Amino acid sequence: MKPNSDNPVVVEAAINGMTPKSRNPAAPKSTDELIVEAIACLDAGASIIHFHISGFDLSTQQSVDEYAPVFRGVLRERPDAILYPTGRVGETMAERMAHQFVLADMGLLNMGYFDPGSVNVAAEEDESGLPCGGAPYVNTYDDCRLMFDEFSKRRIAASIAIYEPGFLLVTLAYFRAGRLPPGSMIKFYFGGEYSPFTGKRAITHGLPPTPTSLDALLGMYRGCNLPWAVGAFGGDIGRSSVLPYALELGGHVRLGLEDFCGERVPTNVELIGELASIARHTGRKLATAKQAASLLGRS
């Protein structure tokens, strides 16, 4: 895709994640804060909003009870916005994702997330620079089949994160088989220098946020026509070398305080503003929510 005024940049803003206010006071936490922040990011140029609620250990109903007021509050003011939640703790994938299905059945959710693979997530480095702590993040092949089938059945577009190249191999297999949910979007998650869970330096995952890394992934991506985005999990995508390169190639962007780690303390709106300035230099504007829905085949 060639960058021009007819190819605006879809921005997914991950507005809080697990980032505590002690690390960044701008991270929204309460229902009111989440609504205000989501609307501010949409007004700044984001078209997709991803957010977390108070915990992963809530029941399905408790999760729905916390998510639903935020969805309703944002959609009341910005009905074209695309919003989606994160997962929850559960023994099976169906339990971990049940709240997404309930929100979809309530007519609130038209995009969901799924990460089609497994990866080690390091919490920090020891005094020798070796990874320690953390935990494996596991999504099996059977989990992938269940989620993609459920999303397709409910017409939930999938926001698909690629932490490692193996995640992309799975996604491409479903694409070739015609089994990906309509409206899906691929996000290449490059590994930053920090753990977004602790804010400390860490060996995280995947490839570094460089043009060479993006070329490697796009080399695998040939033949797939789904829109793709770049992000830096535990880094600063706005100041990476991969961002202007991705924009020139027609890519989109995921950013926000869930992913951001670094020496500065920005707001979500500031990160979107920085991206808008870089995009202008490549001849592109940020997509409105309506334009994003059209690009994703949701309109």
VENNOR-V766140 format. One record per residue. PSI is psi in degrees with one decimal (999 if undefined). OMEGA is omega in degrees with one decimal (none if undefined). Layout:
PSI_OMEGA / PSI_OMEGA
This chain:
138.0_-179.8 / 134.0_-179.8 / 124.4_175.6 / -176.4_-176.2 / -17.8_178.5 / 2.1_-179.7 / 69.8_-178.2 / 159.9_-176.9 / 119.2_173.8 / 125.5_-178.8 / 120.6_170.4 / 119.6_178.9 / 114.1_175.8 / 96.9_-158.6 / -14.4_179.2 / -54.6_-176.4 / -137.3_179.8 / 12.0_-179.0 / 117.2_-178.5 / 158.5_177.0 / -23.1_177.3 / -26.4_176.9 / -38.4_177.3 / 106.6_-177.6 / -16.5_-178.2 / -7.3_-179.7 / 118.5_-178.1 / 144.7_-178.6 / -48.0_-176.6 / 166.1_178.1 / -47.6_-179.2 / -41.7_178.9 / -41.7_-179.6 / -42.4_179.5 / -48.9_-179.0 / -43.6_-177.9 / -41.5_179.0 / -45.1_179.8 / -40.3_178.3 / -40.3_179.3 / -38.5_176.1 / -42.1_178.3 / -29.3_-179.8 / -15.7_177.6 / -2.5_173.9 / 153.6_176.5 / -17.0_175.7 / 131.5_179.6 / 126.8_174.8 / 135.0_-178.3 / 159.0_176.6 / 156.7_172.3 / -154.8_-167.4 / -19.6_-178.7 / 160.1_178.2 / -13.9_-171.7 / 12.4_176.2 / 155.5_174.6 / 169.5_177.1 / -48.5_-177.5 / -40.3_177.4 / -39.5_177.7 / -46.5_178.3 / -41.5_-178.4 / -28.4_177.0 / -36.4_-178.4 / -43.1_-170.4 / -44.0_179.5 / -32.6_178.2 / -47.0_176.3 / -49.8_-176.3 / -41.7_-178.3 / -40.0_179.9 / -47.0_-176.4 / -25.8_175.6 / -37.2_-178.3 / -31.9_-177.2 / 77.1_-171.8 / -16.9_179.9 / -5.6_-175.6 / 150.4_174.4 / 120.7_-179.4 / 146.6_172.7 / 153.4_-174.6 / -173.9_169.8 / -173.7_-177.7 / -173.9_177.5 / 169.5_179.6 / 137.6_176.9 / 157.3_-178.3 / -27.0_179.8 / 162.2_177.8 / -38.2_179.0 / -38.8_178.2 / -39.8_-178.2 / -26.1_-173.9 / 3.0_-172.9 / -34.9_-178.7 / -32.3_177.4 / -40.6_-179.6 / -39.0_178.9 / -45.1_179.0 / -37.6_177.2 / -42.6_179.6 / -23.4_175.9 / -4.9_-179.6 / 15.7_-177.3 / -27.5_-171.0 / 127.3_174.8 / 2.0_172.3 / 141.0_175.8 / 171.2_180.0 / 150.7_166.9 / 139.0_-178.9 / 104.2_-167.9 / 59.8_178.5 / -175.7_-176.7 / 149.3_-175.2 / 150.3_171.1 / 135.2_178.0 / 107.6_-176.6 / 141.4_-179.5 / -35.5_-178.4 / 179.1_175.4 / 148.3_174.4 / -173.5_-175.9 / -16.0_177.8 / 1.1_-178.3 / 14.7_-179.8 / 146.3_-179.6 / 141.5_177.6 / 162.6_-178.2 / -155.8_179.0 / -164.2_-176.1 / 157.8_173.7 / 139.1_176.3 / 112.9_-166.4 / 125.9_170.6 / 109.5_-173.3 / 171.3_175.4 / -37.9_177.3 / -36.4_175.6 / -42.7_179.7 / -45.3_-178.7 / -45.8_-179.2 / -47.2_-174.4 / -46.2_-179.4 / -36.8_178.2 / -43.3_179.7 / -41.6_178.1 / -42.6_179.5 / -42.7_-178.8 / -38.3_-177.5 / 1.8_-178.2 / 44.5_173.7 / 118.8_175.3 / 143.8_-178.0 / 127.5_169.1 / 105.0_-167.2 / 117.4_-178.7 / 132.2_178.5 / 96.7_178.2 / -38.1_-177.6 / 157.7_179.6 / -30.1_178.1 / -32.5_175.9 / -38.8_-178.4 / -36.7_177.9 / -42.2_178.4 / -46.4_-179.1 / -43.2_-179.1 / -32.9_176.3 / -42.8_177.9 / -35.9_177.2 / -48.0_-178.7 / -30.5_179.5 / -2.4_-178.1 / 30.1_-173.5 / 9.5_175.3 / 144.4_178.6 / 141.0_176.5 / 141.3_178.5 / 11.0_-176.5 / 155.4_179.8 / 137.7_-180.0 / 135.6_177.1 / 120.8_177.0 / 109.8_179.7 / 102.6_175.0 / 151.8_-177.7 / 126.3_176.6 / -171.3_-178.0 / -4.1_-174.6 / 160.5_168.1 / 122.3_177.6 / -11.8_179.1 / -31.0_-178.0 / -20.0_-174.8 / 3.3_-179.4 / 158.5_177.3 / 139.3_-175.5 / 154.1_166.4 / 117.4_-172.5 / -85.0_-173.0 / 165.8_163.0 / -159.9_-176.3 / 154.1_178.2 / 157.5_-177.1 / 76.4_-178.8 / 160.0_175.8 / -37.8_179.5 / -41.1_178.6 / -43.4_179.6 / -40.0_177.6 / -40.9_-179.8 / -44.4_-179.5 / -40.4_179.3 / -25.6_173.7 / -36.2_174.9 / -26.8_-169.7 / -8.7_-175.8 / 134.7_-179.9 / -9.8_178.1 / 128.2_-175.7 / 12.8_178.1 / 145.0_175.4 / 146.7_-179.0 / 154.2_-179.6 / 162.4_175.6 / 149.3_175.3 / 161.6_178.3 / 106.7_-178.0 / 108.5_-175.4 / 26.4_-179.3 / -156.4_-176.9 / 88.8_-175.8 / -31.7_-177.6 / -22.6_-179.8 / 20.3_178.2 / 159.4_178.2 / -19.1_-177.2 / -25.1_-173.2 / -55.7_179.9 / -33.8_178.3 / -44.9_179.0 / -41.0_179.2 / -40.2_178.1 / -30.1_179.7 / -2.0_179.2 / 13.0_-178.8 / 173.7_-179.7 / -175.8_-168.7 / 138.3_166.2 / 132.9_178.0 / -178.3_176.5 / 172.7_-173.4 / -13.9_172.3 / -41.8_-173.7 / -31.7_-168.6 / 133.5_168.1 / 139.8_179.8 / -169.1_-176.0 / -22.9_-178.7 / 171.8_-177.3 / 80.1_-177.2 / 171.4_169.2 / 165.7_175.4 / -43.7_-178.3 / -37.9_177.0 / -40.9_178.7 / -39.5_178.3 / -39.9_177.7 / -40.8_177.2 / -41.5_178.2 / -43.1_-179.0 / -39.4_179.3 / -43.1_178.4 / -41.2_-179.2 / -38.5_-179.2 / -34.4_-179.7 / -18.5_176.8 / 8.6_177.5 / 21.4_-177.4 / 149.7_174.5 / 167.8_176.4 / 140.0_-176.5 / 142.8_168.4 / 168.8_178.5 / -38.9_178.4 / -41.6_178.5 / -39.3_178.4 / -44.3_179.6 / -39.5_178.9 / -44.2_-179.2 / -37.0_-179.3 / 0.4_-179.2 / 26.7_-177.4 / -4.8_-176.9 / 999_none
